[in-house]
Amino acid sequence: MSTEFESRQPGQAASLLADADGTPVEAPATGDGAIDTVLADLASAQDASLAERIDAGERALIALQSRLNDLGGA
């Protein structure tokens, strides 16, 4: 049985999460395209291999740290 998680492609604008009973729900958008993209990639990687999940997590971490650094320099 294919789920919406499996059919989503990395880089899609909306990220999917699951609520307590496993029903997919869309995460709210941040308004920052780069952050929304890496969070969508992270969500869609949850059904992927461990290496792909780690890679998506590292990309999200880098993007989030970059945005925080931007705020610190403002």
mmJSON file of the N, C-alpha and C atoms, coordinates in Angstrom:
{"data_MODEL":{"atom_site":{
"group_PDB":["ATOM","ATOM","ATOM","ATOM","ATOM","ATOM","ATOM","ATOM","ATOM","ATOM","ATOM","ATOM","ATOM","ATOM","ATOM","ATOM","ATOM","ATOM","ATOM","ATOM","ATOM","ATOM","ATOM","ATOM","ATOM","ATOM","ATOM","ATOM","ATOM","ATOM","ATOM","ATOM","ATOM","ATOM","ATOM","ATOM","ATOM","ATOM","ATOM","ATOM","ATOM","ATOM","ATOM","ATOM","ATOM","ATOM","ATOM","ATOM","ATOM","ATOM","ATOM","ATOM","ATOM","ATOM","ATOM","ATOM","ATOM","ATOM","ATOM","ATOM","ATOM","ATOM","ATOM","ATOM","ATOM","ATOM","ATOM","ATOM","ATOM","ATOM","ATOM","ATOM","ATOM","ATOM","ATOM","ATOM","ATOM","ATOM","ATOM","ATOM","ATOM","ATOM","ATOM","ATOM","ATOM","ATOM","ATOM","ATOM","ATOM","ATOM","ATOM","ATOM","ATOM","ATOM","ATOM","ATOM","ATOM","ATOM","ATOM","ATOM","ATOM","ATOM","ATOM","ATOM","ATOM","ATOM","ATOM","ATOM","ATOM","ATOM","ATOM","ATOM","ATOM","ATOM","ATOM","ATOM","ATOM","ATOM","ATOM","ATOM","ATOM","ATOM","ATOM","ATOM","ATOM","ATOM","ATOM","ATOM","ATOM","ATOM","ATOM","ATOM","ATOM","ATOM","ATOM","ATOM","ATOM","ATOM","ATOM","ATOM","ATOM","ATOM","ATOM","ATOM","ATOM","ATOM","ATOM","ATOM","ATOM","ATOM","ATOM","ATOM","ATOM","ATOM","ATOM","ATOM","ATOM","ATOM","ATOM","ATOM","ATOM","ATOM","ATOM","ATOM","ATOM","ATOM","ATOM","ATOM","ATOM","ATOM","ATOM","ATOM","ATOM","ATOM","ATOM","ATOM","ATOM","ATOM","ATOM","ATOM","ATOM","ATOM","ATOM","ATOM","ATOM","ATOM","ATOM","ATOM","ATOM","ATOM","ATOM","ATOM","ATOM","ATOM","ATOM","ATOM","ATOM","ATOM","ATOM","ATOM","ATOM","ATOM","ATOM","ATOM","ATOM","ATOM","ATOM","ATOM","ATOM","ATOM","ATOM","ATOM","ATOM","ATOM","ATOM","ATOM","ATOM","ATOM","ATOM","ATOM","ATOM","ATOM"],
"id":[1,2,3,4,5,6,7,8,9,10,11,12,13,14,15,16,17,18,19,20,21,22,23,24,25,26,27,28,29,30,31,32,33,34,35,36,37,38,39,40,41,42,43,44,45,46,47,48,49,50,51,52,53,54,55,56,57,58,59,60,61,62,63,64,65,66,67,68,69,70,71,72,73,74,75,76,77,78,79,80,81,82,83,84,85,86,87,88,89,90,91,92,93,94,95,96,97,98,99,100,101,102,103,104,105,106,107,108,109,110,111,112,113,114,115,116,117,118,119,120,121,122,123,124,125,126,127,128,129,130,131,132,133,134,135,136,137,138,139,140,141,142,143,144,145,146,147,148,149,150,151,152,153,154,155,156,157,158,159,160,161,162,163,164,165,166,167,168,169,170,171,172,173,174,175,176,177,178,179,180,181,182,183,184,185,186,187,188,189,190,191,192,193,194,195,196,197,198,199,200,201,202,203,204,205,206,207,208,209,210,211,212,213,214,215,216,217,218,219,220,221,222],
"type_symbol":["N","C","C","N","C","C","N","C","C","N","C","C","N","C","C","N","C","C","N","C","C","N","C","C","N","C","C","N","C","C","N","C","C","N","C","C","N","C","C","N","C","C","N","C","C","N","C","C","N","C","C","N","C","C","N","C","C","N","C","C","N","C","C","N","C","C","N","C","C","N","C","C","N","C","C","N","C","C","N","C","C","N","C","C","N","C","C","N","C","C","N","C","C","N","C","C","N","C","C","N","C","C","N","C","C","N","C","C","N","C","C","N","C","C","N","C","C","N","C","C","N","C","C","N","C","C","N","C","C","N","C","C","N","C","C","N","C","C","N","C","C","N","C","C","N","C","C","N","C","C","N","C","C","N","C","C","N","C","C","N","C","C","N","C","C","N","C","C","N","C","C","N","C","C","N","C","C","N","C","C","N","C","C","N","C","C","N","C","C","N","C","C","N","C","C","N","C","C","N","C","C","N","C","C","N","C","C","N","C","C","N","C","C","N","C","C","N","C","C","N","C","C"],
"label_atom_id":["N","CA","C","N","CA","C","N","CA","C","N","CA","C","N","CA","C","N","CA","C","N","CA","C","N","CA","C","N","CA","C","N","CA","C","N","CA","C","N","CA","C","N","CA","C","N","CA","C","N","CA","C","N","CA","C","N","CA","C","N","CA","C","N","CA","C","N","CA","C","N","CA","C","N","CA","C","N","CA","C","N","CA","C","N","CA","C","N","CA","C","N","CA","C","N","CA","C","N","CA","C","N","CA","C","N","CA","C","N","CA","C","N","CA","C","N","CA","C","N","CA","C","N","CA","C","N","CA","C","N","CA","C","N","CA","C","N","CA","C","N","CA","C","N","CA","C","N","CA","C","N","CA","C","N","CA","C","N","CA","C","N","CA","C","N","CA","C","N","CA","C","N","CA","C","N","CA","C","N","CA","C","N","CA","C","N","CA","C","N","CA","C","N","CA","C","N","CA","C","N","CA","C","N","CA","C","N","CA","C","N","CA","C","N","CA","C","N","CA","C","N","CA","C","N","CA","C","N","CA","C","N","CA","C","N","CA","C","N","CA","C","N","CA","C","N","CA","C","N","CA","C","N","CA","C","N","CA","C"],
"label_alt_id":[null,null,null,null,null,null,null,null,null,null,null,null,null,null,null,null,null,null,null,null,null,null,null,null,null,null,null,null,null,null,null,null,null,null,null,null,null,null,null,null,null,null,null,null,null,null,null,null,null,null,null,null,null,null,null,null,null,null,null,null,null,null,null,null,null,null,null,null,null,null,null,null,null,null,null,null,null,null,null,null,null,null,null,null,null,null,null,null,null,null,null,null,null,null,null,null,null,null,null,null,null,null,null,null,null,null,null,null,null,null,null,null,null,null,null,null,null,null,null,null,null,null,null,null,null,null,null,null,null,null,null,null,null,null,null,null,null,null,null,null,null,null,null,null,null,null,null,null,null,null,null,null,null,null,null,null,null,null,null,null,null,null,null,null,null,null,null,null,null,null,null,null,null,null,null,null,null,null,null,null,null,null,null,null,null,null,null,null,null,null,null,null,null,null,null,null,null,null,null,null,null,null,null,null,null,null,null,null,null,null,null,null,null,null,null,null,null,null,null,null,null,null],
"label_comp_id":["MET","MET","MET","SER","SER","SER","THR","THR","THR","GLU","GLU","GLU","PHE","PHE","PHE","GLU","GLU","GLU","SER","SER","SER","ARG","ARG","ARG","GLN","GLN","GLN","PRO","PRO","PRO","GLY","GLY","GLY","GLN","GLN","GLN","ALA","ALA","ALA","ALA","ALA","ALA","SER","SER","SER","LEU","LEU","LEU","LEU","LEU","LEU","ALA","ALA","ALA","ASP","ASP","ASP","ALA","ALA","ALA","ASP","ASP","ASP","GLY","GLY","GLY","THR","THR","THR","PRO","PRO","PRO","VAL","VAL","VAL","GLU","GLU","GLU","ALA","ALA","ALA","PRO","PRO","PRO","ALA","ALA","ALA","THR","THR","THR","GLY","GLY","GLY","ASP","ASP","ASP","GLY","GLY","GLY","ALA","ALA","ALA","ILE","ILE","ILE","ASP","ASP","ASP","THR","THR","THR","VAL","VAL","VAL","LEU","LEU","LEU","ALA","ALA","ALA","ASP","ASP","ASP","LEU","LEU","LEU","ALA","ALA","ALA","SER","SER","SER","ALA","ALA","ALA","GLN","GLN","GLN","ASP","ASP","ASP","ALA","ALA","ALA","SER","SER","SER","LEU","LEU","LEU","ALA","ALA","ALA","GLU","GLU","GLU","ARG","ARG","ARG","ILE","ILE","ILE","ASP","ASP","ASP","ALA","ALA","ALA","GLY","GLY","GLY","GLU","GLU","GLU","ARG","ARG","ARG","ALA","ALA","ALA","LEU","LEU","LEU","ILE","ILE","ILE","ALA","ALA","ALA","LEU","LEU","LEU","GLN","GLN","GLN","SER","SER","SER","ARG","ARG","ARG","LEU","LEU","LEU","ASN","ASN","ASN","ASP","ASP","ASP","LEU","LEU","LEU","GLY","GLY","GLY","GLY","GLY","GLY","ALA","ALA","ALA"],
"label_asym_id":["A","A","A","A","A","A","A","A","A","A","A","A","A","A","A","A","A","A","A","A","A","A","A","A","A","A","A","A","A","A","A","A","A","A","A","A","A","A","A","A","A","A","A","A","A","A","A","A","A","A","A","A","A","A","A","A","A","A","A","A","A","A","A","A","A","A","A","A","A","A","A","A","A","A","A","A","A","A","A","A","A","A","A","A","A","A","A","A","A","A","A","A","A","A","A","A","A","A","A","A","A","A","A","A","A","A","A","A","A","A","A","A","A","A","A","A","A","A","A","A","A","A","A","A","A","A","A","A","A","A","A","A","A","A","A","A","A","A","A","A","A","A","A","A","A","A","A","A","A","A","A","A","A","A","A","A","A","A","A","A","A","A","A","A","A","A","A","A","A","A","A","A","A","A","A","A","A","A","A","A","A","A","A","A","A","A","A","A","A","A","A","A","A","A","A","A","A","A","A","A","A","A","A","A","A","A","A","A","A","A","A","A","A","A","A","A","A","A","A","A","A","A"],
"label_entity_id":["1","1","1","1","1","1","1","1","1","1","1","1","1","1","1","1","1","1","1","1","1","1","1","1","1","1","1","1","1","1","1","1","1","1","1","1","1","1","1","1","1","1","1","1","1","1","1","1","1","1","1","1","1","1","1","1","1","1","1","1","1","1","1","1","1","1","1","1","1","1","1","1","1","1","1","1","1","1","1","1","1","1","1","1","1","1","1","1","1","1","1","1","1","1","1","1","1","1","1","1","1","1","1","1","1","1","1","1","1","1","1","1","1","1","1","1","1","1","1","1","1","1","1","1","1","1","1","1","1","1","1","1","1","1","1","1","1","1","1","1","1","1","1","1","1","1","1","1","1","1","1","1","1","1","1","1","1","1","1","1","1","1","1","1","1","1","1","1","1","1","1","1","1","1","1","1","1","1","1","1","1","1","1","1","1","1","1","1","1","1","1","1","1","1","1","1","1","1","1","1","1","1","1","1","1","1","1","1","1","1","1","1","1","1","1","1","1","1","1","1","1","1"],
"label_seq_id":[1,1,1,2,2,2,3,3,3,4,4,4,5,5,5,6,6,6,7,7,7,8,8,8,9,9,9,10,10,10,11,11,11,12,12,12,13,13,13,14,14,14,15,15,15,16,16,16,17,17,17,18,18,18,19,19,19,20,20,20,21,21,21,22,22,22,23,23,23,24,24,24,25,25,25,26,26,26,27,27,27,28,28,28,29,29,29,30,30,30,31,31,31,32,32,32,33,33,33,34,34,34,35,35,35,36,36,36,37,37,37,38,38,38,39,39,39,40,40,40,41,41,41,42,42,42,43,43,43,44,44,44,45,45,45,46,46,46,47,47,47,48,48,48,49,49,49,50,50,50,51,51,51,52,52,52,53,53,53,54,54,54,55,55,55,56,56,56,57,57,57,58,58,58,59,59,59,60,60,60,61,61,61,62,62,62,63,63,63,64,64,64,65,65,65,66,66,66,67,67,67,68,68,68,69,69,69,70,70,70,71,71,71,72,72,72,73,73,73,74,74,74],
"pdbx_PDB_ins_code":[null,null,null,null,null,null,null,null,null,null,null,null,null,null,null,null,null,null,null,null,null,null,null,null,null,null,null,null,null,null,null,null,null,null,null,null,null,null,null,null,null,null,null,null,null,null,null,null,null,null,null,null,null,null,null,null,null,null,null,null,null,null,null,null,null,null,null,null,null,null,null,null,null,null,null,null,null,null,null,null,null,null,null,null,null,null,null,null,null,null,null,null,null,null,null,null,null,null,null,null,null,null,null,null,null,null,null,null,null,null,null,null,null,null,null,null,null,null,null,null,null,null,null,null,null,null,null,null,null,null,null,null,null,null,null,null,null,null,null,null,null,null,null,null,null,null,null,null,null,null,null,null,null,null,null,null,null,null,null,null,null,null,null,null,null,null,null,null,null,null,null,null,null,null,null,null,null,null,null,null,null,null,null,null,null,null,null,null,null,null,null,null,null,null,null,null,null,null,null,null,null,null,null,null,null,null,null,null,null,null,null,null,null,null,null,null,null,null,null,null,null,null],
"Cartn_x":[0.848,0.0,0.893,0.695,1.48,0.811,1.608,1.083,1.499,0.902,1.268,2.722,3.238,4.637,5.536,5.194,6.029,5.961,4.839,4.672,5.217,5.558,6.064,7.515,7.886,9.251,10.0,11.317,12.098,11.954,11.893,11.827,10.423,9.398,8.051,7.791,6.973,6.802,6.211,5.197,4.547,5.187,5.47,6.017,4.901,5.046,4.047,4.577,3.734,4.009,2.848,2.932,1.825,1.355,0.046,-0.465,-0.357,-0.904,-0.724,-1.197,-2.233,-2.718,-2.114,-1.108,-0.411,-1.017,-2.065,-2.696,-1.803,-1.461,-0.611,-1.295,-0.546,-1.022,0.058,-0.367,0.595,1.117,2.431,3.051,2.826,2.701,2.544,3.82,3.651,4.797,5.426,6.75,7.45,7.47,7.269,7.382,8.777,9.71,11.079,11.228,11.366,11.407,12.469,13.659,14.755,14.451,13.908,13.572,12.415,11.384,10.251,10.699,11.618,12.104,12.857,13.791,14.552,13.664,12.662,11.752,10.865,10.446,9.687,10.544,11.801,12.714,12.906,13.038,13.213,11.981,10.804,9.569,9.432,9.736,9.58,10.669,11.769,12.851,12.577,11.533,11.289,11.022,10.565,10.347,11.529,12.592,13.767,14.78,15.916,16.965,17.528,18.227,18.84,19.797,20.592,21.538,20.821,19.693,18.931,18.29,17.832,17.253,18.322,19.509,20.611,20.992,21.097,21.448,20.416,19.138,18.077,18.138,18.421,18.544,19.713,20.827,22.0,21.739,21.054,20.715,19.787,18.817,17.9,18.664,19.555,20.352,21.172,21.825,22.651,21.791,20.636,19.757,19.238,18.837,18.328,19.428,20.62,21.73,22.076,22.013,22.306,21.318,20.031,19.017,19.224,19.548,19.811,21.022,22.058,23.243,22.9,22.021,21.567,20.886,20.101,19.407,20.386,21.443,22.434,23.221,23.33,24.085,23.235,21.935,21.029,21.08],
"Cartn_y":[-1.179,0.0,1.242,2.102,3.33,4.435,5.196,6.317,7.614,8.702,10.014,10.323,9.822,10.037,9.459,8.263,7.591,8.266,8.907,9.486,10.907,11.535,12.904,12.9,13.897,14.03,15.075,14.889,15.902,17.265,18.303,19.663,20.183,19.361,19.867,20.894,21.881,23.018,22.652,21.811,21.495,20.268,20.351,19.186,18.438,17.135,16.318,15.8,15.821,15.242,14.311,13.565,12.705,13.087,13.017,13.274,11.995,11.982,10.873,9.531,9.518,8.244,7.902,8.674,8.381,9.012,9.787,10.458,11.603,11.638,12.726,14.082,15.068,16.446,17.355,18.444,19.376,20.309,20.517,21.452,22.87,23.816,25.201,25.679,26.498,27.057,28.158,28.281,29.322,30.638,30.559,31.755,31.924,31.117,31.134,29.928,30.169,29.098,28.05,28.493,27.547,26.66,27.246,26.481,25.534,26.024,25.166,23.97,24.186,23.104,22.049,22.459,21.453,20.739,21.416,20.747,19.749,20.095,19.154,17.944,18.195,17.085,16.197,16.802,16.046,15.186,15.75,14.995,13.851,14.094,13.037,11.976,12.281,11.305,10.306,10.497,9.622,8.173,7.936,6.567,6.054,6.829,6.459,5.715,5.427,4.728,5.626,5.003,5.758,6.815,6.46,7.416,8.609,8.37,9.471,10.345,9.728,10.521,11.377,10.81,11.575,12.732,12.475,13.521,14.646,14.29,15.311,16.105,15.432,16.108,17.069,16.65,17.536,18.752,18.567,19.72,20.678,20.133,20.986,21.748,21.07,21.713,22.875,22.639,23.679,24.877,24.603,25.697,26.499,25.801,26.492,27.301,26.726,27.466,28.697,28.575,29.703,30.845,30.5,31.537,32.178,31.37,31.945,32.857,32.474,33.327,34.643,34.578,35.799,36.734,36.187,37.012,37.647,36.917,37.432,38.601,38.664,39.737,40.935,40.841,41.94,43.08],
"Cartn_z":[0.0,0.0,0.0,-0.953,-1.063,-0.259,0.452,1.224,0.572,1.042,0.505,0.821,1.958,2.297,1.218,0.73,-0.255,-1.614,-1.93,-3.255,-3.354,-2.237,-2.273,-2.698,-3.426,-3.914,-3.098,-2.899,-2.174,-2.832,-2.014,-2.527,-2.728,-2.504,-2.65,-1.558,-1.861,-0.96,0.395,0.424,1.701,2.32,3.593,4.267,4.955,5.042,5.703,7.021,7.997,9.295,9.593,10.661,11.047,12.444,12.641,13.981,14.815,16.011,16.953,16.402,15.571,15.04,13.686,13.249,12.006,10.772,10.936,9.804,9.342,8.038,7.555,7.701,8.148,8.252,7.677,7.088,6.516,7.592,7.577,8.506,8.0,8.901,8.459,7.769,6.764,6.051,6.888,6.799,7.546,6.79,5.478,4.647,4.083,4.541,4.041,3.118,1.834,0.844,1.101,1.487,1.733,2.935,3.985,5.188,4.898,4.221,3.882,3.049,2.131,1.274,2.068,2.937,3.687,4.702,5.264,6.185,5.441,4.222,3.398,3.05,2.711,2.412,3.633,4.807,6.041,6.317,6.154,6.381,5.39,4.127,3.131,3.244,3.906,4.069,5.184,5.949,7.097,6.711,5.5,5.032,4.228,4.143,3.354,4.234,3.637,4.381,5.481,6.408,7.497,6.954,5.96,5.378,4.77,4.104,3.505,4.579,5.668,6.766,7.427,7.636,8.22,7.314,6.016,5.054,5.072,5.08,5.118,6.426,7.528,8.818,8.85,8.267,8.223,7.353,6.227,5.366,6.103,6.845,7.607,8.686,9.379,10.421,9.855,8.738,8.108,7.701,7.095,6.661,7.851,8.911,10.095,10.79,10.908,11.497,10.676,9.368,8.495,8.736,8.842,9.093,10.456,11.46,12.787,12.787,12.048,11.925,11.239,10.236,9.557,10.551,11.453,12.462,13.425,13.753,14.686,14.115,12.782,12.151,11.784,12.039,11.643,12.621],
"occupancy":[1.0,1.0,1.0,1.0,1.0,1.0,1.0,1.0,1.0,1.0,1.0,1.0,1.0,1.0,1.0,1.0,1.0,1.0,1.0,1.0,1.0,1.0,1.0,1.0,1.0,1.0,1.0,1.0,1.0,1.0,1.0,1.0,1.0,1.0,1.0,1.0,1.0,1.0,1.0,1.0,1.0,1.0,1.0,1.0,1.0,1.0,1.0,1.0,1.0,1.0,1.0,1.0,1.0,1.0,1.0,1.0,1.0,1.0,1.0,1.0,1.0,1.0,1.0,1.0,1.0,1.0,1.0,1.0,1.0,1.0,1.0,1.0,1.0,1.0,1.0,1.0,1.0,1.0,1.0,1.0,1.0,1.0,1.0,1.0,1.0,1.0,1.0,1.0,1.0,1.0,1.0,1.0,1.0,1.0,1.0,1.0,1.0,1.0,1.0,1.0,1.0,1.0,1.0,1.0,1.0,1.0,1.0,1.0,1.0,1.0,1.0,1.0,1.0,1.0,1.0,1.0,1.0,1.0,1.0,1.0,1.0,1.0,1.0,1.0,1.0,1.0,1.0,1.0,1.0,1.0,1.0,1.0,1.0,1.0,1.0,1.0,1.0,1.0,1.0,1.0,1.0,1.0,1.0,1.0,1.0,1.0,1.0,1.0,1.0,1.0,1.0,1.0,1.0,1.0,1.0,1.0,1.0,1.0,1.0,1.0,1.0,1.0,1.0,1.0,1.0,1.0,1.0,1.0,1.0,1.0,1.0,1.0,1.0,1.0,1.0,1.0,1.0,1.0,1.0,1.0,1.0,1.0,1.0,1.0,1.0,1.0,1.0,1.0,1.0,1.0,1.0,1.0,1.0,1.0,1.0,1.0,1.0,1.0,1.0,1.0,1.0,1.0,1.0,1.0,1.0,1.0,1.0,1.0,1.0,1.0,1.0,1.0,1.0,1.0,1.0,1.0,1.0,1.0,1.0,1.0,1.0,1.0],
"B_iso_or_equiv":[0.0,0.0,0.0,0.0,0.0,0.0,0.0,0.0,0.0,0.0,0.0,0.0,0.0,0.0,0.0,0.0,0.0,0.0,0.0,0.0,0.0,0.0,0.0,0.0,0.0,0.0,0.0,0.0,0.0,0.0,0.0,0.0,0.0,0.0,0.0,0.0,0.0,0.0,0.0,0.0,0.0,0.0,0.0,0.0,0.0,0.0,0.0,0.0,0.0,0.0,0.0,0.0,0.0,0.0,0.0,0.0,0.0,0.0,0.0,0.0,0.0,0.0,0.0,0.0,0.0,0.0,0.0,0.0,0.0,0.0,0.0,0.0,0.0,0.0,0.0,0.0,0.0,0.0,0.0,0.0,0.0,0.0,0.0,0.0,0.0,0.0,0.0,0.0,0.0,0.0,0.0,0.0,0.0,0.0,0.0,0.0,0.0,0.0,0.0,0.0,0.0,0.0,0.0,0.0,0.0,0.0,0.0,0.0,0.0,0.0,0.0,0.0,0.0,0.0,0.0,0.0,0.0,0.0,0.0,0.0,0.0,0.0,0.0,0.0,0.0,0.0,0.0,0.0,0.0,0.0,0.0,0.0,0.0,0.0,0.0,0.0,0.0,0.0,0.0,0.0,0.0,0.0,0.0,0.0,0.0,0.0,0.0,0.0,0.0,0.0,0.0,0.0,0.0,0.0,0.0,0.0,0.0,0.0,0.0,0.0,0.0,0.0,0.0,0.0,0.0,0.0,0.0,0.0,0.0,0.0,0.0,0.0,0.0,0.0,0.0,0.0,0.0,0.0,0.0,0.0,0.0,0.0,0.0,0.0,0.0,0.0,0.0,0.0,0.0,0.0,0.0,0.0,0.0,0.0,0.0,0.0,0.0,0.0,0.0,0.0,0.0,0.0,0.0,0.0,0.0,0.0,0.0,0.0,0.0,0.0,0.0,0.0,0.0,0.0,0.0,0.0,0.0,0.0,0.0,0.0,0.0,0.0],
"pdbx_formal_charge":[null,null,null,null,null,null,null,null,null,null,null,null,null,null,null,null,null,null,null,null,null,null,null,null,null,null,null,null,null,null,null,null,null,null,null,null,null,null,null,null,null,null,null,null,null,null,null,null,null,null,null,null,null,null,null,null,null,null,null,null,null,null,null,null,null,null,null,null,null,null,null,null,null,null,null,null,null,null,null,null,null,null,null,null,null,null,null,null,null,null,null,null,null,null,null,null,null,null,null,null,null,null,null,null,null,null,null,null,null,null,null,null,null,null,null,null,null,null,null,null,null,null,null,null,null,null,null,null,null,null,null,null,null,null,null,null,null,null,null,null,null,null,null,null,null,null,null,null,null,null,null,null,null,null,null,null,null,null,null,null,null,null,null,null,null,null,null,null,null,null,null,null,null,null,null,null,null,null,null,null,null,null,null,null,null,null,null,null,null,null,null,null,null,null,null,null,null,null,null,null,null,null,null,null,null,null,null,null,null,null,null,null,null,null,null,null,null,null,null,null,null,null],
"auth_seq_id":[1,1,1,2,2,2,3,3,3,4,4,4,5,5,5,6,6,6,7,7,7,8,8,8,9,9,9,10,10,10,11,11,11,12,12,12,13,13,13,14,14,14,15,15,15,16,16,16,17,17,17,18,18,18,19,19,19,20,20,20,21,21,21,22,22,22,23,23,23,24,24,24,25,25,25,26,26,26,27,27,27,28,28,28,29,29,29,30,30,30,31,31,31,32,32,32,33,33,33,34,34,34,35,35,35,36,36,36,37,37,37,38,38,38,39,39,39,40,40,40,41,41,41,42,42,42,43,43,43,44,44,44,45,45,45,46,46,46,47,47,47,48,48,48,49,49,49,50,50,50,51,51,51,52,52,52,53,53,53,54,54,54,55,55,55,56,56,56,57,57,57,58,58,58,59,59,59,60,60,60,61,61,61,62,62,62,63,63,63,64,64,64,65,65,65,66,66,66,67,67,67,68,68,68,69,69,69,70,70,70,71,71,71,72,72,72,73,73,73,74,74,74],
"auth_comp_id":["MET","MET","MET","SER","SER","SER","THR","THR","THR","GLU","GLU","GLU","PHE","PHE","PHE","GLU","GLU","GLU","SER","SER","SER","ARG","ARG","ARG","GLN","GLN","GLN","PRO","PRO","PRO","GLY","GLY","GLY","GLN","GLN","GLN","ALA","ALA","ALA","ALA","ALA","ALA","SER","SER","SER","LEU","LEU","LEU","LEU","LEU","LEU","ALA","ALA","ALA","ASP","ASP","ASP","ALA","ALA","ALA","ASP","ASP","ASP","GLY","GLY","GLY","THR","THR","THR","PRO","PRO","PRO","VAL","VAL","VAL","GLU","GLU","GLU","ALA","ALA","ALA","PRO","PRO","PRO","ALA","ALA","ALA","THR","THR","THR","GLY","GLY","GLY","ASP","ASP","ASP","GLY","GLY","GLY","ALA","ALA","ALA","ILE","ILE","ILE","ASP","ASP","ASP","THR","THR","THR","VAL","VAL","VAL","LEU","LEU","LEU","ALA","ALA","ALA","ASP","ASP","ASP","LEU","LEU","LEU","ALA","ALA","ALA","SER","SER","SER","ALA","ALA","ALA","GLN","GLN","GLN","ASP","ASP","ASP","ALA","ALA","ALA","SER","SER","SER","LEU","LEU","LEU","ALA","ALA","ALA","GLU","GLU","GLU","ARG","ARG","ARG","ILE","ILE","ILE","ASP","ASP","ASP","ALA","ALA","ALA","GLY","GLY","GLY","GLU","GLU","GLU","ARG","ARG","ARG","ALA","ALA","ALA","LEU","LEU","LEU","ILE","ILE","ILE","ALA","ALA","ALA","LEU","LEU","LEU","GLN","GLN","GLN","SER","SER","SER","ARG","ARG","ARG","LEU","LEU","LEU","ASN","ASN","ASN","ASP","ASP","ASP","LEU","LEU","LEU","GLY","GLY","GLY","GLY","GLY","GLY","ALA","ALA","ALA"],
"auth_asym_id":["A","A","A","A","A","A","A","A","A","A","A","A","A","A","A","A","A","A","A","A","A","A","A","A","A","A","A","A","A","A","A","A","A","A","A","A","A","A","A","A","A","A","A","A","A","A","A","A","A","A","A","A","A","A","A","A","A","A","A","A","A","A","A","A","A","A","A","A","A","A","A","A","A","A","A","A","A","A","A","A","A","A","A","A","A","A","A","A","A","A","A","A","A","A","A","A","A","A","A","A","A","A","A","A","A","A","A","A","A","A","A","A","A","A","A","A","A","A","A","A","A","A","A","A","A","A","A","A","A","A","A","A","A","A","A","A","A","A","A","A","A","A","A","A","A","A","A","A","A","A","A","A","A","A","A","A","A","A","A","A","A","A","A","A","A","A","A","A","A","A","A","A","A","A","A","A","A","A","A","A","A","A","A","A","A","A","A","A","A","A","A","A","A","A","A","A","A","A","A","A","A","A","A","A","A","A","A","A","A","A","A","A","A","A","A","A","A","A","A","A","A","A"],
"auth_atom_id":["N","CA","C","N","CA","C","N","CA","C","N","CA","C","N","CA","C","N","CA","C","N","CA","C","N","CA","C","N","CA","C","N","CA","C","N","CA","C","N","CA","C","N","CA","C","N","CA","C","N","CA","C","N","CA","C","N","CA","C","N","CA","C","N","CA","C","N","CA","C","N","CA","C","N","CA","C","N","CA","C","N","CA","C","N","CA","C","N","CA","C","N","CA","C","N","CA","C","N","CA","C","N","CA","C","N","CA","C","N","CA","C","N","CA","C","N","CA","C","N","CA","C","N","CA","C","N","CA","C","N","CA","C","N","CA","C","N","CA","C","N","CA","C","N","CA","C","N","CA","C","N","CA","C","N","CA","C","N","CA","C","N","CA","C","N","CA","C","N","CA","C","N","CA","C","N","CA","C","N","CA","C","N","CA","C","N","CA","C","N","CA","C","N","CA","C","N","CA","C","N","CA","C","N","CA","C","N","CA","C","N","CA","C","N","CA","C","N","CA","C","N","CA","C","N","CA","C","N","CA","C","N","CA","C","N","CA","C","N","CA","C","N","CA","C","N","CA","C","N","CA","C","N","CA","C","N","CA","C"],
"pdbx_PDB_model_num":[1,1,1,1,1,1,1,1,1,1,1,1,1,1,1,1,1,1,1,1,1,1,1,1,1,1,1,1,1,1,1,1,1,1,1,1,1,1,1,1,1,1,1,1,1,1,1,1,1,1,1,1,1,1,1,1,1,1,1,1,1,1,1,1,1,1,1,1,1,1,1,1,1,1,1,1,1,1,1,1,1,1,1,1,1,1,1,1,1,1,1,1,1,1,1,1,1,1,1,1,1,1,1,1,1,1,1,1,1,1,1,1,1,1,1,1,1,1,1,1,1,1,1,1,1,1,1,1,1,1,1,1,1,1,1,1,1,1,1,1,1,1,1,1,1,1,1,1,1,1,1,1,1,1,1,1,1,1,1,1,1,1,1,1,1,1,1,1,1,1,1,1,1,1,1,1,1,1,1,1,1,1,1,1,1,1,1,1,1,1,1,1,1,1,1,1,1,1,1,1,1,1,1,1,1,1,1,1,1,1,1,1,1,1,1,1,1,1,1,1,1,1]
}}}
